[in-house]
Amino acid sequence: VQLQASGGGLVQAGGSLRLSCAASGRLFSIKDMGWYRQAPGKQRELVAVISSGSTINYADSVKGRFTISRDNAKRTVDLQMNSLEPEDTAVYYCNAQITTALYYWGQGTQVTVSS
């Protein structure tokens, strides 16, 4: 199973980026798909997660600015990021949870927001 993430880059504060992640391999179903991020010197944190039934949770810091979406048939998850702030600078990782104990990570994509 592989998760391929794309869409990171450099953007000025107030700008937008869209991250995409596609799962491939032998998967019967994916329970939750989400995005996490890790800034230098900080722990990895949840950004947004969406269940197979489209229940969504966002970190408080991104509510109203980021939108997560998912295509179950294509096994993709996207993160639309608007009104980006320098504090959003981090490596973003997509995550696919198959069961409570089985999950996969993508390779990470760098998002840099300049002030």
N, C-alpha and C positions, 0 to 999 in steps of 0.2 A: 504494500500500500504506500502510495506517495501522495504528498500534498505539494502542489506547485503554486507558489504565490508570485504575484507580479503587481506592478503599479506604483511602487514607491518612487521617491525622488526628492528633489529640492524645490521648495515653494516659499514664497513670501508670506508673512503673517497676513491672515485674512483670506488666503487663497484656498483652493480645493484640490484634493487628490482622491482617486478611487483605487482601492486595492481589490484584487480578485484572487481567488484561490480555488483550484480544481483538484478534486480527489480522484485518484486512479488506482486500479488494482482490484483485487477480489474482495469486494465489500457487499454484504447482503443489505445492510442498511446502516445509516449514520444517525445516531441519536441526537447529538448537539453539534453544531459547527460554530466556531467563534474566532475572535481575534484577540490576541494579547499583545502587550508591548513591554519592552524592557529598555529603559534609558540607562546611560552610563552610570554605574555606581548604585543602581537601584534594582529592586527585585522585579521579576516579571509580574505584570498585573493584568487583570481582565479589562478589556475595552468594551466588548459586546459579545453576546452569545445568542444564538437563535436555535430553538429546538426544531425537530422534524415537524411539529405541529404549529410552528411559527410563533411560539412564545419567545419574547425578546427581553433581554436584560442589558442595560447599559451601565457603565461606570458613571458615577455622578458627574465626573469631570467632562464627559463628552455628551451628556444628554442635551438634546436640542441642536447639536452640531453634527453628529455622526448618525448615519443610518446603515443598519445591517440588513442584508437581504440574502435570500437563499433560493436555489433552484434544486429541488430534491431529485428531479429526473436527471439533471446534468451533474449533480453532486458538486455544485459550486456554491461558494459563499463570497459575497462582495461587501465591502465597507466603503460607503461614500462619506468622505470627510470634508466638511465645509467649515468656514471660519477658523481655519487652523491657527494655532498659537505656538509660539516657540516651545512652550511646555509640552507640546505633542511630539516633539522630536524624540525618536526612539527607533529601535528595530521592532517591526511588527511581525508577529507570527500567527499564522492561522492554525487552527486546532480542530480536529475531528474526533469526537468521542463516540466510540462504538458501544461500549458498555461502561459501567462505573469504573472498571479497572483497566480497560483497554482504550487507549487513545493514541493519536498520531499528531506529530507536529510538522509544519512546513519548515522551509529552510530560513525563513526570515527575510524581510525586505526593509531597507532603510528609508525612513521618512525624516527629512530635515526641514524645519521651518525656521526661516531667517526673520529677524526682527527689523 
